[in-house]
Amino acid sequence: MDAGKIILSEAAVIGMGGHKKVYVDPRDDRRCIKILFDANDVDWQRELQYREARKKRGMVSCLLPEYYGQVATNLGTGYVFERIVDYDGKNSRDLRQIMLEIEKAPNHDLMEFGMSAFLRSMMAERIITTNVEYENFLVQMVTEFHAKMRVVDNIGTHATFPVIFYVDEFARRHVKKYFLQLLHDIARDFPRALPQKLYHHLVDYTKKI
């Protein structure tokens, strides 16, 4: 037993990616603890740099999970975050899982509303991501009939000198560029959920906003 350290067990695992494993925080199930496979993980360093830049500017976010700092665990240093769960306490599903569901029973009005609302939130908060893989986004059911998107991974920029963190016009251009890529990917992978007519409508909306 490691005295003073938080003990994490495999039974508490709620997710795993190429760079980390995620556990429910045994002290508070509304939080999770991420354990990095590499203590010097570049993706996390980018995200931390971005979060620190936002904090210095007094920027707050409804899209990014809250970060609570480091803790010592039996598996090494852990990073404590808000755990993204639905209103019923279940883990929120990622965008790929949601799109697979919509593809089976398309609701184009819902798609238009949801994607345009997500874009407006991304623009307002100026969220910078390194890619738009579906697993980066969780769809959190706040109530049975209301959902919001959360951005949980690949946050920050590859740039050595991240001017984009401080120049809002650059940030807005970045958001548009990556959102257009996300729309393209969804239209390619889920053509019933996002047919070409709606895809082009959302592309035009993104370019004009």
N, C-alpha and C positions, 0 to 999 in steps of 0.2 A: 504494500500500500504506500502511495506517495503522499506523505503528510502535507496538507495545505494545498494540494493540487486537485483540480476537478477531475473526477474519474469518468471517462467516456467509454461506453461499451458498444459492441456491434449492434446490439438490440436498439440503440438510439439513432442509428444511421437513417437519414432521410434523403440522402442524395450523394452522388459521386460523379465527378467529371475527370477530365484529363489532368487536372492540376490539384484537385482537393477532394476531401471527403467532408460531408456535412452531417452534424449530429444535433439532435434536440438538446438544448441546454438543460441539464438535470436540475438546475436551480430555478428555471422559469421556462415553461414550455411555449411561451410567446417569443422566445429567442432561440437562435441556433448558434452553434460554434463550428467554424470552418477550420479544418486542419490541412495545411498545405503539404503536398508531397515534397516540395523543395522550399526550404526556408527563405531562399532568395528569389522566389517566383516573380518573374518579370511582370506578369499580368496584374498581380496584386500590387506591386510597386507603382504601376501606372494608375491603378484605381486609387490607391492611397494618396498619391500626388494630386490627383484630380479632386478628391474629397477635401484635402487640405487647402487647395486653391479656392474651392467654393466656400469653405468655412471662413477664410480670410476676407472674402468679399461679402460675407453675411448672407449667402444664398441658402435657401431651404428647398426641400424637395418632397413631393408626394410620390414621385416615381421611384426614387432610389430607396432601398431598405435603409433603415437607421443603422449606423455603426456605433457600437458601444465600447470598442477598444479591445486590448489584448488580455488574455488570461493564461495562467499556467495549467496544463492538463497532464495526465499520465501519458499522452501521446505527443507531447511537445507544446509549443506555443499555439494557442487557439485565438481566433478572431471572432468576436461576438457580434452578431447581427440580429436585426428584427427578423423573425420567422414569418414568411409570407403564407398565410393560411386563409381559407374561406370562412364565411360567416358561421359555418357549422364545425369549424375546427380542423377540417381536412386540409392537407397540403394543397396549395393552389397548383393548377396544372400549367404546363408551359404552352407556348403559342402553337407548337406543332400538334399537340394533343387536341387543342381546341379547334384548330383548322381541320383536322381529320373528322371531327364531329360535325362541323358546319358543312364540310364537303358532302356528307351523307344527306343532310337536310338543309340545303342552302336558304339563307335569309339575307337577301341582298340589302334590304333597308338597314338591318342590324349591322352588316358589314360596313356599309357606308358611314353610318353613325359612329361605330366603334373606331374605325381607322382614322376618320377625320378628327375625332375627339383625342385620340392618342397623339396624332400629329400636333394638334394645338398645345397639348401638355408638354410634349417634347420641345416645341419651339419656345414656350413660355419659360420653361425651366432650363433650356439650353443644355440638354443632356448629351454628352459626348460619349460615343461608343467606338470600339475598334472594328466591329463587324455587326451584322444583323442576323446571326444564327438564331433560329427559333427558340433554342433553349436559353437564350439570354433574357427572354421575356416571359413572365408569369402572368396569367390572367386570374386576378383575385376577385372572387365572387363576394362582394361586400354584403349583398343581400341575395335572396333567391333570384331576383330579377335585375340586379345592378352589378356590373363588373367594372374593374379598372385594371389597366395594364401596369405592371411593375417591371423595372429594368434591374436585373440581378447579376449580370456577368458581363465580362469584356467591356468594362467601363474605363474611360480615359482615352489616351491617344498614343500612337507610336512615335509622335514627333519628339525629338530630343529637346527642343525648346518650345514648350506648349503655349505659344501665343494665343491659341484658340481658347484657352481657359479664361483669358482676360479681355479679349476683343469680341464683343457680343455679335457683331456682324459676321465675323468668321465662324462663330459657333452656330449661328442660324443657317449659314450656308452648309455647314457640316451636317446639321440635322436634316436638311432637305435632301442632300445627296444620299445619305444613308437610308432615309425613309423611302426614297424612290427605289433604292435597291431592294428594300424589304417588300414593297409593293410588287416589284418585278418577280421576286422569288415566290411570293404567294400566288400570283397569277399563273406562274409556270407550274407550280407544284399542286395547286388546288384550283383548277380552272372552273369548277362548278361553284365553288365558294366565291371566287373573284373572277367573273367572266370579263372578256375584253372591254365591253362597253363601260362597265363600272371601273375597271382598272384605269382606262384612259381618263375617265372623269376624275378619279382620285389623283392621277398624275397631274392633270391640269390644276386641280385645287392646290396641290402641294407647291407647284411652281408659282402660283399667284399669291399665296398666303404671306 
